[in-house]
């Protein structure tokens, strides 16, 4: 495949229909942190993932790959924290 044939991945859609757009916000279900989606990845041997840039519980800025199954789009649901 030539480089000119490659297209940027702009959105990933989870099996339940929830869409994760590049540049959007996502919430880490298990920890309560919310950040910006700065990358998206699809691999043949692992779950689709989003690179999330956020401030962790210790106050440090971090970027970490998360499987879509661990994320929700947008800000935390009401009463989740």
C-alpha positions as CSV (number, residue, x, y, z in Angstrom):
1,X,0.0,0.0,0.0
2,X,1.4,3.4,-0.9
3,X,1.4,6.2,1.6
4,X,-1.0,8.2,-0.6
5,X,-3.6,5.4,-0.1
6,X,-3.5,5.6,3.7
7,X,-6.2,7.6,5.5
8,X,-6.3,8.9,9.0
9,X,-8.5,7.2,11.5
10,X,-10.8,9.9,12.8
11,X,-13.3,7.8,14.8
12,X,-13.6,4.4,16.3
13,X,-17.0,2.8,17.0
14,X,-17.3,0.2,19.8
15,X,-19.6,-2.8,19.3
16,X,-22.4,-1.1,21.3
17,X,-22.4,1.9,18.9
18,X,-20.5,4.4,21.1
19,X,-18.2,6.5,19.0
20,X,-14.8,7.7,20.0
21,X,-13.7,10.7,17.9
22,X,-10.1,11.9,17.6
23,X,-9.9,15.1,19.6
24,X,-13.0,14.3,21.7
25,X,-13.2,13.7,25.5
26,X,-13.3,10.3,27.1
27,X,-13.7,9.1,30.7
28,X,-11.8,6.2,32.3
29,X,-14.5,4.1,33.9
30,X,-12.3,2.5,36.6
31,X,-10.4,5.6,37.8
32,X,-12.7,8.5,37.2
33,X,-10.2,10.5,35.1
34,X,-11.2,12.4,32.0
35,X,-9.0,13.5,29.2
36,X,-8.6,14.2,25.5
37,X,-8.5,11.5,22.8
38,X,-5.2,12.2,21.0
39,X,-4.7,8.8,19.2
40,X,-6.7,5.9,17.9
41,X,-5.4,2.4,17.1
42,X,-6.7,-0.8,15.6
43,X,-4.5,-4.0,15.7
44,X,-5.3,-7.4,14.4
45,X,-4.4,-9.1,17.7
46,X,-5.8,-6.8,20.4
47,X,-8.8,-4.6,21.2
48,X,-9.2,-1.2,19.6
49,X,-7.7,1.5,21.8
50,X,-7.6,5.2,22.4
51,X,-4.6,7.2,23.5
52,X,-5.9,9.4,26.3
53,X,-4.0,12.5,27.5
54,X,-5.2,13.4,31.0
55,X,-4.2,14.5,34.5
56,X,-3.9,11.5,36.8
57,X,-5.0,11.3,40.5
58,X,-1.5,12.5,41.5
59,X,-1.8,15.6,39.4
60,X,0.6,14.5,36.7
61,X,-0.1,14.9,33.0
62,X,0.0,11.5,31.3
63,X,-0.7,9.9,28.0
64,X,-1.8,6.3,28.1
65,X,-3.4,3.7,25.8
66,X,-6.8,2.4,27.0
67,X,-9.0,-0.3,25.4
68,X,-12.3,1.2,24.4
69,X,-14.1,-1.2,26.7
70,X,-12.6,0.8,29.7
71,X,-13.7,4.2,28.4
72,X,-16.9,6.2,28.0
73,X,-17.3,9.2,25.7
74,X,-17.4,12.6,27.2
75,X,-17.4,13.5,30.9
76,X,-18.2,11.2,33.8
77,X,-21.8,10.1,34.2
78,X,-23.8,12.0,36.9
79,X,-23.1,10.4,40.3
80,X,-20.2,8.3,39.0
81,X,-17.6,9.8,41.3
